[in-house]
Amino acid sequence: MGELICATEDPVVWIVRDAFSDEHAFCRYYRRVAGREWCLAMAGIERRYEISGFKNVN
């Protein structure tokens, strides 16, 4: 997995890009972090996702 975090012109908007080797790695990562304190603290923050390269992500 690789991660890129970039600030934008808007100080409250960030671009975060993650890369995963396959859809199973993606699913394992998101299941693992879902219960973490920082994830729960940021639950109310709007997120927009674009997922590409996987046939089926569950």
DSSP file (Angstrom, degrees, kcal/mol; ACC not computed):
  #  RESIDUE AA STRUCTURE BP1 BP2  ACC     N-H-->O    O-->H-N    N-H-->O    O-->H-N    TCO  KAPPA ALPHA  PHI   PSI    X-CA   Y-CA   Z-CA
    1    1 A M              0   0    0      0, 0.0     2,-0.3     0, 0.0    19,-0.2   0.000 360.0 360.0 360.0 136.9    0.0    0.0    0.0
    2    2 A G  E     -A   19   0A   0     17,-1.2    17,-2.1     2,-0.0     2,-0.4  -0.920 360.0-158.4-122.1 153.6    1.2    3.5   -0.8
    3    3 A E  E     -A   18   0A   0     -2,-0.3     2,-0.4    15,-0.2    15,-0.2  -0.997   8.8-173.6-137.2 137.4   -0.3    6.7    0.4
    4    4 A L  E     -A   17   0A   0     13,-2.5    13,-3.0    -2,-0.4     2,-0.5  -0.997   5.3-170.4-129.2 126.2   -0.1   10.3   -0.9
    5    5 A I  E     +A   16   0A   0     -2,-0.4     2,-0.4    11,-0.2    11,-0.2  -0.977   9.1 179.2-120.4 125.5   -1.5   13.2    1.0
    6    6 A C  E     -A   15   0A   0      9,-2.9     9,-3.0    -2,-0.5     2,-0.2  -0.982  22.4-135.5-129.2 135.7   -1.7   16.7   -0.7
    7    7 A A  E     -A   14   0A   0     -2,-0.4     2,-0.2     7,-0.2     7,-0.2  -0.497  23.3-152.1 -76.9 156.9   -3.1   20.0    0.5
    8    8 A T        -     0   0    0      5,-1.2     5,-0.1     2,-0.6    -1,-0.0  -0.598  36.9 -88.9-117.4-176.8   -5.3   22.0   -1.8
    9    9 A E  S    S+     0   0    0     -2,-0.2    -2,-0.0     3,-0.1    -1,-0.0   0.789 114.9  74.2 -64.7 -26.4   -5.9   25.7   -2.2
   10   10 A D  S >  S-     0   0    0      1,-0.1     3,-2.0     3,-0.1    -2,-0.6  -0.801  81.7-145.3 -87.4 119.3   -8.8   25.3    0.3
   11   11 A P  T 3  S+     0   0    0      0, 0.0    -1,-0.1     0, 0.0    -2,-0.1   0.649  97.6  49.5 -65.1 -13.3   -7.1   24.8    3.8
   12   12 A V  T 3  S+     0   0    0     -5,-0.0     2,-0.5     2,-0.0    -3,-0.1   0.336  97.9  80.9-104.5   6.8   -9.8   22.4    4.9
   13   13 A V    <   +     0   0    0     -3,-2.0    -5,-1.2    -5,-0.1     2,-0.3  -0.956  54.9 175.8-116.4 128.3   -9.7   20.1    1.8
   14   14 A W  E     -A    7   0A   0     -2,-0.5     2,-0.5    -7,-0.2    -7,-0.2  -0.932  24.0-137.8-126.3 151.4   -7.0   17.5    1.4
   15   15 A I  E     -A    6   0A   0     -9,-3.0    -9,-2.9    -2,-0.3     2,-0.5  -0.954  21.4-174.5-109.2 124.1   -6.5   14.9   -1.3
   16   16 A V  E     -A    5   0A   0     -2,-0.5     2,-0.5   -11,-0.2   -11,-0.2  -0.979   1.8-171.5-120.7 126.9   -5.5   11.4    0.0
   17   17 A R  E     -A    4   0A   0    -13,-3.0   -13,-2.5    -2,-0.5     2,-0.3  -0.977   1.9-174.1-121.5 126.8   -4.6    8.7   -2.5
   18   18 A D  E     -A    3   0A   0     -2,-0.5     2,-0.4   -15,-0.2   -15,-0.2  -0.882   7.7-157.5-114.1 148.5   -4.0    5.1   -1.4
   19   19 A A  E     -A    2   0A   0    -17,-2.1   -17,-1.2    -2,-0.3     2,-0.3  -0.995   9.3-171.6-127.4 134.7   -2.8    2.3   -3.5
   20   20 A F        -     0   0    0     -2,-0.4     3,-0.1   -19,-0.2     4,-0.0  -0.927  30.0-128.7-126.5 149.6   -3.4   -1.4   -2.8
   21   21 A S  S    S-     0   0    0     -2,-0.3     2,-0.3     1,-0.1    -1,-0.1   0.816  87.3 -17.8 -67.9 -30.6   -2.0   -4.5   -4.4
   22   22 A D  S  > S-     0   0    0      1,-0.0     4,-1.8    -3,-0.0     3,-0.2  -0.960  75.9 -87.1-163.4 176.3   -5.5   -6.0   -4.9
   23   23 A E  H  > S+     0   0    0     -2,-0.3     4,-2.3     1,-0.2     5,-0.2   0.803 121.6  57.6 -67.2 -28.3   -9.1   -5.7   -3.8
   24   24 A H  H  > S+     0   0    0      2,-0.2     4,-2.5     1,-0.2    -1,-0.2   0.904 106.2  48.9 -68.2 -40.1   -8.5   -8.1   -0.8
   25   25 A A  H  > S+     0   0    0      2,-0.2     4,-2.3    -3,-0.2    -2,-0.2   0.898 111.1  52.0 -63.2 -40.9   -5.8   -5.9    0.6
   26   26 A F  H  X S+     0   0    0     -4,-1.8     4,-2.3     2,-0.2    -2,-0.2   0.943 111.6  45.0 -58.8 -50.9   -8.1   -2.9    0.2
   27   27 A C  H  X S+     0   0    0     -4,-2.3     4,-2.2     1,-0.2     5,-0.2   0.900 112.2  51.4 -64.5 -42.3  -10.9   -4.6    2.1
   28   28 A R  H  X S+     0   0    0     -4,-2.5     4,-2.2     2,-0.2    -1,-0.2   0.923 110.6  49.6 -60.7 -44.1   -8.6   -5.9    4.9
   29   29 A Y  H  X S+     0   0    0     -4,-2.3     4,-2.2     1,-0.2     5,-0.2   0.947 112.4  45.5 -61.0 -50.5   -7.2   -2.4    5.4
   30   30 A Y  H  X S+     0   0    0     -4,-2.3     4,-1.0     1,-0.2    -1,-0.2   0.831 112.7  50.5 -68.9 -31.3  -10.5   -0.6    5.6
   31   31 A R  H  < S+     0   0    0     -4,-2.2     4,-0.5    -5,-0.2    -1,-0.2   0.907 111.4  50.0 -67.1 -40.4  -12.0   -3.3    7.9
   32   32 A R  H  < S+     0   0    0     -4,-2.2     3,-0.4    -5,-0.2    -2,-0.2   0.888 115.4  40.3 -66.0 -41.0   -8.9   -2.9   10.2
   33   33 A V  H >< S+     0   0    0     -4,-2.2     3,-1.5     1,-0.2     6,-0.3   0.625  91.1  88.5 -86.1 -12.4   -9.0    0.9   10.4
   34   34 A A  T 3< S+     0   0    0     -4,-1.0    -1,-0.2     1,-0.3    -2,-0.1   0.828  93.9  40.7 -57.6 -34.6  -12.8    1.3   10.7
   35   35 A G  T 3  S+     0   0    0     -4,-0.5    -1,-0.3    -3,-0.4    -2,-0.1   0.417  87.3 120.0 -95.7   2.4  -12.8    0.9   14.5
   36   36 A R  S <> S-     0   0    0     -3,-1.5     4,-2.4     1,-0.1     3,-0.3  -0.348  72.5-118.6 -70.3 149.8   -9.7    3.0   15.2
   37   37 A E  H  > S+     0   0    0      1,-0.2     4,-2.4     2,-0.2     5,-0.2   0.885 112.7  49.9 -55.8 -45.2  -10.1    6.1   17.4
   38   38 A W  H  > S+     0   0    0      1,-0.2     4,-1.3     2,-0.2    -1,-0.2   0.857 110.6  50.7 -66.1 -33.5   -9.0    8.6   14.7
   39   39 A C  H  4 S+     0   0    0     -3,-0.3    -1,-0.2    -6,-0.3    -2,-0.2   0.915 112.0  46.4 -69.5 -42.3  -11.4    7.0   12.2
   40   40 A L  H >< S+     0   0    0     -4,-2.4     3,-1.2     1,-0.2    -2,-0.2   0.880 110.0  54.3 -66.2 -37.6  -14.3    7.3   14.6
   41   41 A A  H 3< S+     0   0    0     -4,-2.4     3,-0.3     1,-0.3    -1,-0.2   0.805 112.2  44.2 -66.4 -28.9  -13.4   10.9   15.5
   42   42 A M  T >< S+     0   0    0     -4,-1.3     3,-1.9     1,-0.2    -1,-0.3   0.223  78.3 113.1 -99.5  13.9  -13.5   11.9   11.8
   43   43 A A  T <  S+     0   0    0     -3,-1.2    -1,-0.2     1,-0.3    -2,-0.1   0.784  74.2  54.2 -59.0 -29.9  -16.7   10.0   11.1
   44   44 A G  T 3  S+     0   0    0     -3,-0.3     2,-0.4    -4,-0.2    -1,-0.3   0.473  84.0 104.8 -85.4  -1.1  -18.7   13.3   10.4
   45   45 A I  S <  S-     0   0    0     -3,-1.9     2,-0.1     1,-0.1    -3,-0.0  -0.667  78.0-114.7 -84.8 130.6  -16.2   14.6    7.8
   46   46 A E        -     0   0    0     -2,-0.4     2,-0.4     1,-0.0    -1,-0.1  -0.359  35.3-171.8 -63.5 138.1  -17.4   14.3    4.2
   47   47 A R        -     0   0    0     -2,-0.1     2,-0.5     2,-0.0    -1,-0.0  -0.985  13.4-160.2-131.1 143.6  -15.4   12.0    2.0
   48   48 A R        -     0   0    0     -2,-0.4     2,-0.4     2,-0.0    -2,-0.0  -0.991  16.4-161.7-124.4 123.8  -15.6   11.4   -1.7
   49   49 A Y        -     0   0    0     -2,-0.5     2,-0.4     2,-0.0    -2,-0.0  -0.808  16.7-173.3-109.5 144.6  -14.2    8.1   -3.0
   50   50 A E        -     0   0    0     -2,-0.4     2,-0.5     2,-0.0    -2,-0.0  -0.959  13.1-173.3-130.6 116.1  -13.1    7.1   -6.4
   51   51 A I        +     0   0    0     -2,-0.4     2,-0.3     3,-0.0     6,-0.0  -0.936   9.9 168.6-113.8 128.0  -12.2    3.4   -6.6
   52   52 A S        +     0   0    0     -2,-0.5     3,-0.1     1,-0.1    -2,-0.0  -0.966  48.8  37.3-138.1 154.7  -10.7    2.0   -9.8
   53   53 A G  S    S+     0   0    0     -2,-0.3     2,-0.4     1,-0.3   -30,-0.1   0.347  86.2 103.0  92.7  -4.9   -9.0   -1.2  -10.9
   54   54 A F        -     0   0    0      1,-0.1    -1,-0.3   -32,-0.1     3,-0.2  -0.880  57.0-153.3-111.4 144.0  -11.1   -3.7   -8.9
   55   55 A K  S    S+     0   0    0     -2,-0.4     2,-0.3     1,-0.3    -1,-0.1   0.894  84.8   4.5 -77.0 -42.0  -13.9   -5.8  -10.3
   56   56 A N        -     0   0    0      0, 0.0     2,-0.6     0, 0.0    -1,-0.3  -0.938  62.0-170.0-150.9 118.3  -15.8   -6.2   -7.0
   57   57 A V              0   0    0     -2,-0.3   -33,-0.1    -3,-0.2    -6,-0.0  -0.953 360.0 360.0-115.1 117.1  -15.1   -4.5   -3.7
   58   58 A N              0   0    0     -2,-0.6    -1,-0.1   -35,-0.1   -34,-0.0   0.334 360.0 360.0-117.4 360.0  -17.1   -5.8   -0.7
